[in-house]
């Protein structure tokens, strides 16, 4: 099972959209300061928390959905989901 996910930075309010086969491990990596110091989530200090997730059967499906969510229309959809909470 693969997932496309959205994390929100508690400090800055920025969002990150990604995809993975191991969601729990990936969220921990985003919050690990020593994982990859050049990554978007490491450069934006603060705790990254779960905001949204969709699951898919294949890597191709999840990549397609990730690309959609990273578009301007997809970001508007994500913001509406986050603000609706």
Contact map, one row per residue, 1 for C-alpha under 8 A:
1110000000000000000010000000000000000000000000000000001111000000000000000000000000000
1111000000000000001111000000000000000000000000000000001111100100000000000000000000000
1111100000000000001111100000000000000000000000000000111100000100000000000000000000000
0111110000000000111100000000000000000000000000000000111000000110110000000000000000000
0011111000000000111000000000000000000000000000000111110000000000000000000000000000000
0001111100000011110000000000000000000000000000000111100000000000000000000000010000000
0000111110000011100000000000000000000000000000011111000000000000000000000000000000000
0000011111001111000000000000000000000000000000011110000000000000000000000000000000000
0000001111111110000000000000000000000000000101111000000000000000000000000000000000000
0000000111111000000000000000000000000000000001111000000000000000000000000000000000000
0000000011111000000000000000000000000000000011100000000000000000000000000000000000000
0000000011111100000000000000000000000000000101000000000000000000000000000000000000000
0000000111111110000000000000000000000000000000000000000000000000000000000000000000000
0000000110011111000000000000000000000000000000000000000000000000000000000000000000000
0000011110001111100000000000000000000000000000000000000000000000000000000000000000000
0000011100000111110000000000000000000000100000000000000000000000000000000000000000000
0001111000000011111000000000000000000000000000000000000000000000010011000000000000000
0001110000000001111100000000000000000000000000000000000000000000010000000000000000000
0111100000000000111110000000000000000000000000000000000000000110010000000000000000000
0111000000000000011111100100000000000000000000000000000000000000000000000000000000000
1110000000000000001111100000000000000000000000000000000000000000000000000000000000000
0110000000000000000111111100000000000000000000000000000000000000000000000000000000000
0010000000000000000111111110000000000000000000000000000000000000000000000000000000000
0000000000000000000001111111000000000000000000000000000000000000000000000000000000000
0000000000000000000001111111100000000000000000000000000000000000000000000000000000000
0000000000000000000101111111110000000000000000000000000000000000000000000000000000000
0000000000000000000000111111111000000000000000011100000000000000000000000000000000000
0000000000000000000000011111111100000000000000000000000000000000000000000000000000000
0000000000000000000000001111111100100000000000000000000000000000000000000000000000000
0000000000000000000000000111111110100000110000010000000000000000000000000000000000000
0000000000000000000000000011111110000000110000110000000000000000000000000000000000000
0000000000000000000000000001111111100000010000000000000000000000000000000000000000000
0000000000000000000000000000011111111000010000000000000000000000000000000000000000000
0000000000000000000000000000000111111000000000000000000000000000000000000000000000000
0000000000000000000000000000110111111000000000000000000000000000000000000000000000000
0000000000000000000000000000000011111110010000000000000000000000000000000000000000000
0000000000000000000000000000000011111110011000000000000000000000000000000000000000000
0000000000000000000000000000000000011111011000000000000000000000000000000000000000000
0000000000000000000000000000000000011111111000000000000000000000000000000000000000000
0000000000000000000000000000000000000111111100000000000000000000000000000000000000000
0000000000000001000000000000011000000011111110010000000000000000000000000000000000000
0000000000000000000000000000011110011111111110000000000000000000000000000000000000000
0000000000000000000000000000000000001111111110000000000000000000000000000000000000000
0000000010010000000000000000000000000001111111000000000000000000000000000000000000000
0000000000100000000000000000000000000000111111100000000000000000000000000000000000000
0000000011110000000000000000000000000000000111110000000000000000000000000000000000000
0000000011100000000000000000001000000000000011111000000000000000000000000000000000000
0000001111000000000000000010011000000000100001111100000000000000000000000000000000000
0000001111000000000000000010000000000000000000111110000000000000000000000000000000000
0000111100000000000000000010000000000000000000011111000000000000000000000000000000000
0000111100000000000000000000000000000000000000001111100000000000000000000000000001000
0000111000000000000000000000000000000000000000000111110000000000000000000000010011000
0011110000000000000000000000000000000000000000000011111000000000000000000000000000000
0011100000000000000000000000000000000000000000000001111100000000000000000000000000000
1111000000000000000000000000000000000000000000000000111110000100000000000000000000000
1110000000000000000000000000000000000000000000000000011111101100000000000000000000000
1100000000000000000000000000000000000000000000000000001111101000000000000000000000000
1100000000000000000000000000000000000000000000000000000111111100000000000000000000000
0100000000000000000000000000000000000000000000000000000111111110000000000000000000000
0000000000000000000000000000000000000000000000000000000001111111000000000000000000000
0000000000000000000000000000000000000000000000000000000111111111100000000000000000000
0111000000000000001000000000000000000000000000000000001101111111110000000000000000000
0001000000000000001000000000000000000000000000000000000000111111111000000000000000000
0000000000000000000000000000000000000000000000000000000000011111111100000000000000000
0001000000000000000000000000000000000000000000000000000000001111111110000000000000000
0001000000000000111000000000000000000000000000000000000000000111111111000000000000000
0000000000000000000000000000000000000000000000000000000000000011111111100000000000000
0000000000000000000000000000000000000000000000000000000000000001111111101100000000000
0000000000000000100000000000000000000000000000000000000000000000111111111110110000000
0000000000000000100000000000000000000000000000000000000000000000011111110110000000000
0000000000000000000000000000000000000000000000000000000000000000001111111110000000000
0000000000000000000000000000000000000000000000000000000000000000000011111111000000000
0000000000000000000000000000000000000000000000000000000000000000000110111111100000000
0000000000000000000000000000000000000000000000000000000000000000000111111111110000000
0000000000000000000000000000000000000000000000000000000000000000000011111111111000000
0000000000000000000000000000000000000000000000000000000000000000000000011111111100000
0000000000000000000000000000000000000000000000000000000000000000000010001111111110000
0000010000000000000000000000000000000000000000000001000000000000000010000111111111000
0000000000000000000000000000000000000000000000000000000000000000000000000011111111100
0000000000000000000000000000000000000000000000000000000000000000000000000001111111110
0000000000000000000000000000000000000000000000000001000000000000000000000000111111111
0000000000000000000000000000000000000000000000000011000000000000000000000000011111111
0000000000000000000000000000000000000000000000000000000000000000000000000000001111111
0000000000000000000000000000000000000000000000000000000000000000000000000000000111111
0000000000000000000000000000000000000000000000000000000000000000000000000000000011111
